[in-house]
Amino acid sequence: REVKLKDLADAIQGAAGLKEIPKAPELPAMVARFKLDIDKVVASETQRGVPESSPVVKAIFFALCWSLDRLYEGRPIQKFWVLETVARLPYFSYITVLHLYESLGWWRSPEIRHIHSAEEDNELHHLLIMEALGGDASWFDRFAAQHAALVYYWIITGLFILSPENAYNFSHLVEEHAYVTYQVFAQENAEVLRQVPPPPIAVKYYVEGDLYNFDKFQTRHREEPRRPPCDNLLDVFENIRDDEYEHIVTMKACQEWWAGRGPSPIPARTRNLTKDREAWKRWADDMNRLSE
């Protein structure tokens, strides 16, 4: 029986192109020096004020936050990894539903979907940064995060179909919590973080890579594009904190727009659907004249 199991394992490894089983990720020793005071996070959230929400959205949000705060007390990097795993799923839910509406001919505004795609890409890079710091080293953390992500994906997909306003409100709450948490973490660990070089994935995303998606998810008007420093790990966490604030602004704008209380969240520089529609009408008139 052992021989057969070994043969099966060898066959699977061969099919996957693996010569040996990858080692489990290890947690860097310096991560143990990081701290996060949950009471300070709660106090900061109270001072900023929690956005208004429906009872259903608030219940989903508090269930997520309570679980993270209790399960990951004293383990901030692992908490951030789980938070980022879950935080990117709502954007995937929005993309899923909008893509379905486009396929059915109910929706013809890809700019919103492009924004959510860029937001998901931003959260993915936050996740990769936490993985570089060993946030996914524990099997339990990976199991909890991945299964929670699946649950939240279907919850937010259903919520977005029923009420886009409430779905965006959920993301607003999550991003608000993430912003405050990263802010407190950066303040409490500033001296240690300043001594640590940035992970290569952070440098690639914030400095060296294609910054199209980085610019795309930020919908606030700026004279010059945001180009944050990335010289040490403190810069990285402050950049992530500022990213979360950009998500807050975008989610609030989307929520207000769907509720009919605010302007389009699409930046004016990319809001070209009206011009496209006018060009299509001129083309249609030309085609009609040719067929006369």
N, C-alpha and C positions, 0 to 999 in steps of 0.2 A: 504493500500500500504506500509506503514512504517513497519507494522508487517511482511509482506512478504519479504521486503528487509532485515529486521533483521534476519529472519529465513534463508535467503540465505547466509548472512554473517556468521551466526553460523555454517551452513553446510560447508562452505568453510574453516572456521577455524578448524572445526573438522576433515575434510579430510586432512588438512595440519598438524594436530597434535598440533595446537596452541590453548592455552586456552585464550589468550588475544592478541590483536593486538600489535606487537612490537612498541616501541617508536622510533621516528625518532632520528638518531644519533645527538649528541650535540657537538659543537665546544669548545674544552678546552679554558679557558680564556687566558692562556699564549700564545696561537697562535696569538692573536692580537698584541703581542709585536714583532713578526717577521717582517722583512722588506726585500725587494728585489729591488734593483735599476736596472731597465731595461737598462738604458743608460750604466751602467757599464758592463752589460752582452753583449751588442752590441759592446762596445769598446774592450772587451776581445776577442770576436769572430773575430773582425777585426784584432786584433793583432796576433791571432793564424792563421788566414787565413781560408776562407771558402773553403771546398773541391770542386773541379771542378765537374759540373753536367750538364746534358742535360737540355734544356729549360723546358721540361715537368716535370721532377723530381724537378727542382728548383721551378717551379710554385706551385706544390703540397706542397712542404716543406714550402715555404714562406707563403702560405695560412694558414697552420697550425700554424706557429709561430706567424704571425700577429694576428690571432684570439686569441691565448693564451695570448699574451702580452697585448692586448687591453681589453679583457674581464676580465682578472684576475690581473690587475694592483693593487698592494696593498694587494693582497691575495695570497701569495706564496704557502701555503700548499694546498689550493684548486687547484692552477695551477699545482702543482706537481702531485696531484691525477689524474687530467685530463690527464696530459702528460704521466703518467705511464699507464693509461687505454689504451691510443692510442698506446704507444710505444711497448706494448707486442703483438699487433695484427700482425705486419709484420712477426714476427717469426711463428705465427700460420699460416699465409699465406704460408710461405715457407714450413712448415711441411705438409700442405694440398696438395700442388702441388707435393712435393717429394713423399708423400705417394701414390698419384694417379699414378705417374710414376712407382713406385714400383709395384703397383697392375696391371698395364698394361705390366709389364715386360720390361720397358724402362730404369730402374734405379736399380742398385744393390749396392749402397754404403750407408748403414745406418748411418755411422759415422757423416756425415754432418747433417742429420736429428736429431741425438742425441744431437749435439752441439746446434742446434736451439731450441730443447726442453728444454735444460738446460738454454738457454738464456731467453726463455719465463718464466721459473720458477723463474729466478732471478728478472725479471721485475714484476712478480706477487707479490713477497715478498716486493719489493719497494712499490707496490700499497697497500699491507696490512699494511705496516708501515704508509703510509699517511692516511689510513682509521683509524688507531689507534689514529692519531692526529686530527681526525675530518674532513679530507679533503672532505669526501662525505656527509657532514651534510646537504647541500642544495639540494633540489629537482631539481633545475635548473641545478646545476653542474652535478648531476647524469644523468639527461636527456641529456645534451649536450655531456658529455663524452661517454655515451653508444651509442648514435646515430652516433657520429663522428667515434667511433670505428668500427661500422658496415660499414660505408661508406669507411673508409680506408682499412678495410679487403678486400673488393671486388676490390678496386683500386689496392692494392699491389698484390693480387692474380693474377689479369689480367696482371699486369706489370711483375711479375715474370715468367709467362708463355711466354710472348713476349720477355723479356730481363732480365734474372737473374742479369746481371751486373748492370742495372739501378735500379732494385729493391733493391739490396744490397747498391747501392749508396744512395738511399733514407734513408735507415736505418743508414748509415754512417752519413748523415747530421743530422738526428734526435738525434743520440747518441752524436754527437759533440755538438749540442745545449744543450742537457741535461747535459753533463759534465761541460760545461762552466757555466751554470745556477746554478748547485749545488755548484760549486766552489765559485762563487760570494756570494751565499746565506750563505755558511759556514763561509766565511770570515767576512761578515757583521754582523752575529748573533752569533759569536763565544762565547762571554761572556755569553749570555743567554742560548745557547745550552749546554754549559759546566755544567750548574747548574741543568739540567733536566735529570732524569734517563732514560735509553733506554726503549722503549716499549718491552714487553715480546716477541712479534713476531720477533723483531730484534735480541734479544739474542738467541732465538731458531734457527734462520737461520744462524747467523754468528758464534755462539759458540757451542751451545748444540745439534743441530740437525744433521741429516745425511748430510754430506758435499759433497756427490758424485756429485750432480748437481752443487753445488757451484764451485767445481774444474773443472767440465766438460766444462763450457762455457768459461773458460779462456784458450786460445790456445797458449799463449806465453810460451816459455820454461823457467822453473824455476828449480833451484836445490832443493828448498824446496817449498811446497804448501803455498799459501797465507793464513795467519790466522790473520785477522785484529782484533784490540781491539774493545770492545763494552761496555764501562763503562759508557757512557753518550750519550746524544742526538747528541753532536758534533761528537763523534766517528761514530754514525750511519750515519749522513749525509756525513761525509768524506768517509765512506765505500761505500755509494751509489755513490758518485762522482767517486771513484776509479773503481767501477763496470762499470760505464758508459764508462770509459776509456778502460776497457777490451773489451767492446762491440765495441768500435771504432776500436781497433786493429783487432778483429775478422771479422767485416764487411768489413774493408779495404782488409784484406787477401782474403775473399770470393770474393769480387769484382775483385781483380787482378787475382785470379785463374780462374774465369769464363771467363775473357777477354783474358786469355792465356798469361798474363804478369807476373805471379808469381807462386810460389810453392803452393802445397796443404795447405789449412788452418788446416787440420787435424794434431794434434800433432803427432810427430814421435812415441810416446809411444803407441798410439792407431791405428797407420796406419798399419794394419795387413792384408789388403785385398790381397796383393800379396802372402803372406805366405798361406792364406786360399785357394787361387786359386791353388797354387802348391800342397797343401794337397788334394784338390779335384781331381786334375789330377792323383795323385798317386792312390787314391781310385778308380777312374774310370778305370785306367789300371788294377788294381787288379780284379775288377768286370768283365772286358772284358776277362781276362785270365781264370776266373772261368767258363765263358760261352762258351769257346772254346771246 
